[in-house]
């Protein structure tokens, strides 16, 4: 269920940023833009692999197929999920200033950097939970 929720959020993100796709071929390509596009394409490929492998793993959706390669599909799914996590982290890092500006402008109209510290705190908690989960 977590995977389905994340995929829905991914689709919402794509819909909200559809202007990016419209302007993909316009303008010049700096190193940053080329890197950003490459990361985005790799994320999309990972998501497609995740959807395909999750369908293969699912015992509910396509139970009638009686697929026997569950171990291979699960390995592919896990690998794609790890790559997606890494790539999404890079994607967030590339756009972090834009995210901070959006939060500052729209949510917490502060003058003392409160938004920055709140987002740093949230990032820290997420990172600690990820490290904690890796140890288990």
Secondary structure, 3 states (H helix, E strand, C coil): CHHHHHHHHHHHHHHHCHHHHHCCCCCCCCHHHHHHHHHHHHHHHHHHHHHHHHHHHCCCCCHHHCCCCHHHHHHHHHHHHHHHHHHHHHHHHHCHHHHHHHHHHHCCCCCCCHHHHHHHHHHHHHHHHHHHHHHC
